[in-house]
Amino acid sequence: MKQQTNLSLLRQRRAGVLLHISSLPSTHYVGDLGAEAYRFVDFLHDIGASVWQTLPINMPHADNSPYQCLSAFAGNPDFISLEELHAQGLLLRKADTGGLITSKTQILENAYEAFKIRVEKQEQQAFAEFCKKQSHWLDDFALFLALRNKFNQSGWHEWPESYKNRDAKTLKQARKELAKEIAVIKFTQFVFFTQWLKLKAYAASKNVYLFGDIPIFVAYDSADVWAQPHLFKLDADKNMAVVAGVPPDYFSATGQRWGNPHYNWDAMEKDGFAWWVSRMATQNELFDIVRIDHFRGLEAAWEIPASEDTAINGQWVLAPGDKLLAAIKRALPNICLVAEDLGIITEEVDVLRNKYKLPGMKILQFAFSGADDNPYLPQNIEKNSVVYTGTHDNDTTLGWHINLDEHQRGHFHRHLLIAHSEQHQPNLPLDLINMALASVAKLAIIPMQDILALDSSHRMNTPGTTSGNWHWRFNWQQLSAEQKKTITKAISRTKRK
């Protein structure tokens, strides 16, 4: 089938589900791109939803946060389906794919050795072409990861000076010494991209579109910062003088100190924002829709002195978002972008978003403060929006309702009575799901936890905390026939697809 251009995707009312790849059912450490991912696409098709939103799919650090990754380009090897590698004849024993897996490194190394001697010449050529096409990031990333392994997973800023500062002779020798490790890392990325694009094609055949997410910033300990330090605000010793975050808000009284380096926008502008354009081109290949996390940082970003323990004592520093978005649109005219515009949003941020006609986000869990002008109330939501009951940063809707204070609960229940024009007994999370789907927003996204009516113990992430996050997985036994029937009817009734 011929897939429509990305820009046209949000010209009609759609419904989707938010579920990260890691949250898919799995017998392994995390969910992956195997049979359960295809089953989830089928589920979306069955209920009439046409969008699958995930979190960033890049390779995380040890804490597994998809918002702090080792590369802005490289995919997460944990998402590789070992069963699919076995089906290709690249794993010697089916037992290699069973049981709890804490690391796939050795298994993928074995698969690479099998790949070299077993596959057809055409597949070998596909790998060579992948390495050539992605060389602008893959060469540095593969060397970076091999060196990180060599130095016991320490950050690049802790490496010996010649490695830290990318001495040409040192790196040439490292590429020679670590040739095998580098080849395995490149092969791993080839497998990831191949499996991902195969899933994307299957989803498209079912009229399901993939909705991705990119963190606005990258991690300090990343291939991107190591390879191109001039693109970031670092001092003479390549340390961060300022770090990224957000000031105090409804998520945290002390703000959020993310710790990412800030961009050196002057340096980026000199080459036409080439790094950003390449990054977005990769995401545009992997996804049909891309959300820019913390969009307001493209207009102005909160800079916190690196010496500060919290985000309180920072300042807003302007960013060239207009020039950046213009460069991205020139290179990728059909890219479909969504702006995460939550938090402290100024008129300037709205002007920037509206200039490029980017949908913003509306979170119903934020709607019931009691103010009639609350922009998240259903009657105040704009058509060019993506509406959510809650996101990965929110409690589940069931947990949210349980924890509402008396004022908010009263306001929410009064709104339900108005909406139903009759006595209505609150039914959560279905009431909020129906509100989202019935809104004028062009896209409504429901977290899988809300479809399953799960409580706070199934929350994906709590902002401002460093433990207990990113681990949630569901299983199909949690989905009842009645729940599936209910969400199917709700999507159909609100004329979404």
For each residue, the residues with C-beta under 8 A, 3 or more apart:
1: 204 205
2:
3: 204
4: 8 9
5: 8 334
6: 9 284 288 289 334 335 336
7: 333 334 335 336
8: 4 5 11
9: 4 6 14 209 288 289 336
10: 14 289 336 359 442 443
11: 8 442
12: 442 497
13: 442 443 494 495 496 497
14: 9 10 49 50 51 442 443 444 496 497
15: 48 49 50 51 437 443 444 445 446 491 494 496 497
16: 44 49 50 51 52 53 211 443 444 445 446
17: 44 49 51 52 53 445 446 447 448 451
18: 53 54 388 391 392 445 446 447 448
19: 23 24 40 52 53 54 447 448 474
20: 23 31 54 55 66 392 460 470
21: 24 30 31 32 33 37 54 57 76 79
22: 30 31 64 78 79 470 473
23: 19 20 31 448 460 472 473 474
24: 19 21 31 32 36 37 40 473 474
25: 31 36 473 474 475 476
26: 29 30 31 32 36 473
27: 98 99 100
28: 32 82 99 100 101
29: 26 78 100 101 102
30: 21 22 26 78 79 473
31: 20 21 22 23 24 25 26 36 37 79 473
32: 21 24 26 28 36 37 78 79 80 81 82
33: 21 37 79 80 81 84 192 195 196 198 199
34: 37 38 81 82 83 84
35: 38 39 81 83
36: 24 25 26 31 32 39 40
37: 21 24 31 32 33 34 40 41 81 199
38: 34 35 41 42 199 202
39: 35 36 42 43 476
40: 19 24 36 37 43 44 52
41: 37 38 44 45 52 199 202 203 206 208
42: 38 39 45 46 206
43: 39 40 46 47 484
44: 16 17 40 41 47 49 50 51 52 206 208
45: 41 42 48 49 206 207 208
46: 42 43 484 488
47: 43 44 484 487 488 491
48: 15 45 488 491 492 496 497
49: 14 15 16 17 44 45 52 208 491 496 497
50: 14 15 16 44 207 208 209 497
51: 14 15 16 17 44 208 209 210 211 289 443 445
52: 16 17 19 40 41 44 49 203 208 209 210 211
53: 16 17 18 19 211 212 213 289 291 445
54: 18 19 20 21 57 210 211 212 213
55: 20 66 67 213 392
56: 66 67 69 212 213 214 215 293
57: 21 54 66 75 76 79 196 212 286
58: 66 69 70 71 72 73 74 75 76
59: 69 70 71 74 75 76 77
60: 63 64 65 66 68 69 70 76
61: 64 65 68 69 70 219 221
62: 153
63: 60 68 466 469 470
64: 22 60 61 469 470 471
65: 60 61 68 469 470
66: 20 55 56 57 58 60 69 76 213 215 470
67: 55 56 215 258 293
68: 60 61 63 65 215 219 258 260
69: 56 58 59 60 61 66 72 74 215 218 219 222
70: 58 59 60 61 74 141 144 145 148 219 221 222 223
71: 58 59 74 137 141 144 222 223 224
72: 58 69 137 214 218 222 224 279
73: 58 134 137 138 141 224 278 279 282
74: 58 59 69 70 71 137 138 141 145 189 192 223
75: 57 58 59 79 189 192 193 196
76: 21 57 58 59 60 66 79 192
77: 59 80 104 105 108 188 192
78: 22 29 30 32 104
79: 21 22 30 31 32 33 57 75 76 192 195 196
80: 32 33 77 84 85 104 108 188 191 192 195
81: 32 33 34 35 37 84 85 195
82: 28 32 34 85 86 91 96 97 101 104 107
83: 34 35 86 87 97
84: 33 34 80 81 87 88 195
85: 80 81 82 88 90 91 97 107 111 191
86: 82 83 89 90 91 94 96 97
87: 83 84
88: 84 85 119
89: 86 114 118
90: 85 86 111 114 115 118 119
91: 82 85 86 94 96 97 107 110 111 114
92: 96 110 114
93: 96
94: 86 91 97 98
95: 98 99
96: 82 86 91 92 93 107 110
97: 82 83 85 86 91 94
98: 27 94 95
99: 27 28 95
100: 27 28 29
101: 28 29 82 104 107
102: 29
103: 106
104: 77 78 80 82 101 107 108
105: 77 108 109
106: 103 109 110
107: 82 85 91 96 101 104 110 111
108: 77 80 104 105 111 112 184 187 188 191
109: 105 106 112 113 184
110: 91 92 96 106 107 113 114
111: 85 90 91 107 108 114 115 187 191
112: 108 109 115 116 183 184 187 188
113: 109 110 116 117
114: 89 90 91 92 110 111 117 118
115: 90 111 112 118 119 123 124 127 187
116: 112 113 119 124
117: 113 114
118: 89 90 114 115
119: 88 90 115 116 123 124
120: 123 124
121: 124 125
122: 125 126
123: 115 119 120 126 127
124: 115 116 119 120 121 127 128
125: 121 122 128 129
126: 122 123 129 130 190 194
127: 115 123 124 130 131 186 187 190
128: 124 125 131 132
129: 125 126 132 133
130: 126 127 133 134 189 190 193 194
131: 127 128 134 135 138 186 190
132: 128 129 135
133: 129 130
134: 73 130 131 137 138 189 193 282
135: 131 132 138 139
136: 139 278
137: 71 72 73 74 134 140 141 223 224 278 282
138: 73 74 131 134 135 141 142 186 189
139: 135 136 142 143
140: 137 143 144 223 226 227
141: 70 71 73 74 137 138 144 145 185 189 223 227
142: 138 139 145 146 182 185 186 189
143: 139 140 146 147 171 174 175 178 182
144: 70 71 140 141 147 148 156 222 223 226 227
145: 70 74 141 142 148 149 185 223
146: 142 143 149 150 174 178 181 182 185
147: 143 144 150 151 156 159 163 174 178
148: 70 144 145 151 153 154 155 156
149: 145 146 152 153 181
150: 146 147 174 178
151: 147 148 154 158 159 163
152: 149
153: 62 148 149
154: 148 151 158 159
155: 148 158 159 220 221
156: 144 147 148 159 163 164 221 225 226
157: 164 220 221 238 239
158: 151 154 155 164
159: 147 151 154 155 156 163 164
160: 163 164
161: 164 165 167
162: 165 167 169 170
163: 147 151 156 159 160 166 167 170 171 174
164: 156 157 158 159 160 161 226 238
165: 161 162 238
166: 163 170 171 226 227
167: 161 162 163 170 171
168: 171 172
169: 162 172 173
170: 162 163 166 167 173 174
171: 143 163 166 167 168 174 175
172: 168 169 175 176
173: 169 170 176 177
174: 143 146 147 150 163 170 171 177 178
175: 143 171 172 178 179 182
176: 172 173 179
177: 173 174
178: 143 146 147 150 174 175 181 182
179: 175 176 182 183
180: 183 184
181: 146 149 178 184 185
182: 142 143 146 175 178 179 185 186
183: 112 179 180 186 187
184: 108 109 112 180 181 187 188
185: 141 142 145 146 181 182 188 189
186: 127 131 138 142 182 183 189 190
187: 108 111 112 115 127 183 184 190 191
188: 77 80 108 112 184 185 191 192
189: 74 75 130 134 138 141 142 185 186 192 193
190: 126 127 130 131 186 187 193 194
191: 80 85 108 111 187 188 194 195
192: 33 74 75 76 77 79 80 188 189 195 196
193: 75 130 134 189 190 196 197 286
194: 126 130 190 191 197 198
195: 33 79 80 81 84 191 192 198 199
196: 33 57 75 79 192 193 199 200 286
197: 193 194 200 201 285 286
198: 33 194 195 201 202
199: 33 37 38 41 195 196 202 203
200: 196 197 203 204 210 286 287 288
201: 197 198 204 205
202: 38 41 198 199 205 206
203: 41 52 199 200 206 208 209 210
204: 1 3 200 201 207 208 209 288
205: 1 201 202
206: 41 42 44 45 202 203
207: 45 50 204 497
208: 41 44 45 49 50 51 52 203 204
209: 9 50 51 52 203 204 288 289
210: 51 52 54 200 203 286 287 288 289
211: 16 51 52 53 54 287 288 289 290 291 338 445
212: 53 54 56 57 283 286 287 289 290 291
213: 53 54 55 56 66 290 291 293
214: 56 72 279 280 283 290 291 292 293
215: 56 66 67 68 69 218 260 293 294
216: 292 293 294 295 297 298 301
217: 244 258 260 261 262 263 294 297
218: 69 72 215 222 224 225 260 261
219: 61 68 69 70 222 225 260
220: 155 157 225 240 259 260 261
221: 61 70 155 156 157 225
222: 69 70 71 72 144 218 219 225 226
223: 70 71 74 137 140 141 144 145 226 227
224: 71 72 73 137 218 227 228 231 275
225: 156 218 219 220 221 222 228 229 231 232 234 261
226: 140 144 156 164 166 222 223 229
227: 140 141 144 166 223 224
228: 224 225 231 232 275
229: 225 226 232 234 238
230: 264 267
231: 224 225 228 263 264 267 268 275
232: 225 228 229 240 261 262 263 264
233: 240 241 242 261 262 263 264
234: 225 229 237 238 239 240 241 261
235: 238 239 240 241
236:
237: 234
238: 157 164 165 229 234 235
239: 157 234 235 306
240: 220 232 233 234 235 243 259 261 262 306
241: 233 234 235 305 306
242: 233 262 303 304 305 306
243: 240 257 258 259 260 261 262 303 304 305 306
244: 217 258 259 260 261 262 297 301 302 303 304
245: 255 256 257 258 259 302 304 311 314
246: 249 255 256 258 294 302 311 343 344
247: 255 302 311 312 314 344
248: 252 253 254 255 311 312
249: 246 252 255 343 344
250: 366
251: 256 393 463 464
252: 248 249 255 256 311 463 464
253: 248
254: 248 310 311 312 464
255: 245 246 247 248 249 252 302 310 311 312 314
256: 245 246 251 252 311 463 464
257: 243 245 304 308 309 310 311
258: 67 68 217 243 244 245 246
259: 220 240 243 244 245
260: 68 215 217 218 219 220 243 244
261: 217 218 220 225 232 233 234 240 243 244
262: 217 232 233 240 242 243 244 301 303 317
263: 217 231 232 233 268 319
264: 230 231 232 233 267 268
265: 268 269 319 320
266: 269 270
267: 230 231 264 270 271
268: 231 263 264 265 271 273 274 275 276 324
269: 265 266 272 273 320 323
270: 266 267
271: 267 268 274 275
272: 269 277 327
273: 268 269 276 277 323 324 327 328
274: 268 271 277 278
275: 224 228 231 268 271 278 279
276: 268 273 279 280 324 327 328
277: 272 273 274 280 281 327 328 331 332
278: 73 136 137 274 275 281 282
279: 72 73 214 275 276 282 283
280: 214 276 277 283 284 290 328 331 332 335
281: 277 278 284 285 331 332
282: 73 134 137 278 279 285 286
283: 212 214 279 280 286 287 290
284: 6 280 281 287 290 332 335
285: 197 281 282
286: 57 193 196 197 200 210 212 282 283
287: 200 210 211 212 283 284 290
288: 6 9 200 204 209 210 211 336
289: 6 9 10 51 53 209 210 211 212 336 337 338
290: 211 212 213 214 280 283 284 287 335 336 337 338
291: 53 211 212 213 214 337 338 339 340
292: 214 216 295 298 337 338 339 340
293: 56 67 213 214 215 216 340
294: 215 216 217 246 297 340 343
295: 216 292 298 339 340 341 349 353 358 360
296: 299 300 301 341 343 344 345 346 349
297: 216 217 244 294 300 301 302 319
298: 216 292 295 319 321 324 325 352
299: 296 318 319 321 346 348 349 352
300: 296 297 316 317 318 319 346 348 349
301: 216 244 262 296 297 316 317 319
302: 244 245 246 247 255 297 311 314 315 316 317
303: 242 243 244 262 314 315 316 317
304: 242 243 244 245 257 308 311 313 314
305: 241 242 243 308 313 314
306: 239 240 241 242 243
307:
308: 257 304 305 311 312 313 314
309: 257
310: 254 255 257 313
311: 245 246 247 248 252 254 255 256 257 302 304 308 314
312: 247 248 254 255 308
313: 304 305 308 310
314: 245 247 255 302 303 304 305 308 311
315: 302 303
316: 300 301 302 303
317: 262 300 301 302 303
318: 299 300
319: 263 265 297 298 299 300 301 324
320: 265 269 323 324
321: 298 299 324 325 352
322: 325 326 352 355
323: 269 273 320 326 327
324: 268 273 276 298 319 320 321 327 328
325: 298 321 322 328 329 352 355 356
326: 322 323 329 330
327: 272 273 276 277 323 324 330 331
328: 273 276 277 280 324 325 331 332 335 337
329: 325 326 332 333 335 356
330: 326 327 333
331: 277 280 281 327 328
332: 277 280 281 284 328 329 335
333: 7 329 330
334: 5 6 7
335: 6 7 280 284 290 328 329 332
336: 6 7 9 10 288 289 290
337: 289 290 291 292 328 356 358
338: 211 289 290 291 292 358 359 360 361 386 443
339: 291 292 295 353 358 359 360 361
340: 291 292 293 294 295 361
341: 295 296 345 349 350 353 360 361
342: 345 361 363
343: 246 249 294 296
344: 246 247 249 296
345: 296 341 342 349 350
346: 296 299 300 349 350
347: 350 351
348: 299 300 351 352
349: 295 296 299 300 341 345 346 352 353
350: 341 345 346 347 353 354
351: 347 348 354 355
352: 298 299 321 322 325 348 349 355 356
353: 295 339 341 349 350 356 358 360
354: 350 351 357 358
355: 322 325 351 352
356: 325 329 337 352 353
357: 354 384
358: 295 337 338 339 353 354 384
359: 10 338 339 384 385 386 441 442 443
360: 295 338 339 341 353 382 384 385 386
361: 338 339 340 341 342 385 386 387 388 391
362: 375 376 381 382 385 386 387 388 439 441
363: 342 366 367 376 387 388 389 390 391 394
364: 367 376 378 387 388 389 390 432 435 436
365: 389 390 394 395 397 400 432
366: 250 363 369 374 376
367: 363 364 374 376 377 378 412 415
368: 374 377 404 408 411 412 415
369: 366 374 408 411
370: 374 407 408 411
371: 374
372: 377
373: 380
374: 366 367 368 369 370 371 377 380
375: 362 380 381
376: 362 363 364 366 367 380 381
377: 367 368 372 374 380 381 415
378: 364 367 381 415 419 435 438 439
379:
380: 373 374 375 376 377
381: 362 375 376 377 378 385 387 439 440 441
382: 360 362 385 440 441
383: 440 441 442
384: 357 358 359 360 442
385: 359 360 361 362 381 382 439 440 441 442 443
386: 338 359 360 361 362 441 442 443 444 445
387: 361 362 363 364 381 436 439 441 443 444 445
388: 18 361 362 363 364 391 436 444 445 446 447
389: 363 364 365 397 429 432 433 435 436 446 447 450
390: 363 364 365 394 395 396 397 400 447 450
391: 18 361 363 388 394 447
392: 18 20 55 447 460 461
393: 251 460 461 462 463
394: 363 365 390 391 400 459
395: 365 390 399 400 403 456 459
396: 390 399 400 429 447 449 450 454 455 456 458 459
397: 365 389 390 400 401 428 429 432 433 447 449 450
398: 401 402 428 429 450 453 454 455 456
399: 395 396 402 403 455 456 457 459
400: 365 390 394 395 396 397 403 404
401: 397 398 404 409 412 426 428 429 432
402: 398 399 455 456
403: 395 399 400 456
404: 368 400 401 408 409 412
405: 408 409
406: 409 410
407: 370 410 411
408: 368 369 370 404 405 411 412
409: 401 404 405 406 412 413
410: 406 407 413 414
411: 368 369 370 407 408 414 415
412: 367 368 401 404 408 409 415 416 426
413: 409 410 416 417 426
414: 410 411 417 418
415: 367 368 377 378 411 412 418 419
416: 412 413 419 420 424 426 431
417: 413 414 420 421 422 423 424
418: 414 415 421
419: 378 415 416 424 435
420: 416 417 423 424
421: 417 418
422: 417
423: 417 420
424: 416 417 419 420
425:
426: 401 412 413 416 431
427: 430 431
428: 397 398 401 431 432 453
429: 389 396 397 398 401 432 433 450 453
430: 427 433 434 453 486 490
431: 416 426 427 428 434 435
432: 364 365 389 397 401 428 429 435 436 450
433: 389 397 429 430 436 437 446 450 451 487 490
434: 430 431 437 438 490 494
435: 364 378 389 419 431 432 438 439
436: 364 387 388 389 432 433 439 441 444 445 446
437: 15 433 434 444 446 490 491 493 494 496
438: 378 434 435 494
439: 362 378 381 385 387 435 436 444
440: 381 382 383 385
441: 359 362 381 382 383 385 386 387 436 444
442: 10 11 12 13 14 359 383 384 385 386
443: 10 13 14 15 16 51 338 359 385 386 387
444: 14 15 16 386 387 388 436 437 439 441 494 496
445: 15 16 17 18 51 53 211 386 387 388 436
446: 15 16 17 18 388 389 433 436 437 450 451 487
447: 17 18 19 388 389 390 391 392 396 397 450 451 460
448: 17 18 19 23 451 452 474
449: 396 397 452 454 458 459 460 472 474
450: 389 390 396 397 398 429 432 433 446 447 453 454
451: 17 433 446 447 448 479 483 487
452: 448 449 458 474 478 479 483
453: 398 428 429 430 450 483
454: 396 398 449 450 457 458 478
455: 396 398 399 402 458
456: 395 396 398 399 402 403 459
457: 399 454
458: 396 449 452 454 455 472 474
459: 394 395 396 399 449 456 462 472
460: 20 23 392 393 447 449 469 470 472
461: 392 393 469 470
462: 393 459 465 468 469
463: 251 252 256 393
464: 251 252 254 256
465: 462 468 469
466: 63 469
467:
468: 462 465 471
469: 63 64 65 460 461 462 465 466
470: 20 22 63 64 65 66 460 461
471: 64 468
472: 23 449 458 459 460
473: 22 23 24 25 26 30 31
474: 19 23 24 25 448 449 452 458 478 479
475: 25 478
476: 25 39 479
477:
478: 452 454 474 475
479: 451 452 474 476 483 484
480: 483 484
481: 484 485
482: 485 486
483: 451 452 453 479 480 486 487
484: 43 46 47 479 480 481 487 488
485: 481 482 488 489
486: 430 482 483 489 490
487: 47 433 446 451 483 484 490 491
488: 46 47 48 484 485 491 492
489: 485 486 492 493
490: 430 433 434 437 486 487 493 494
491: 15 47 48 49 437 487 488 494 496 497
492: 48 488 489 495 496
493: 437 489 490
494: 13 15 434 437 438 444 490 491
495: 13 492
496: 13 14 15 48 49 437 444 491 492
497: 12 13 14 15 48 49 50 207 491
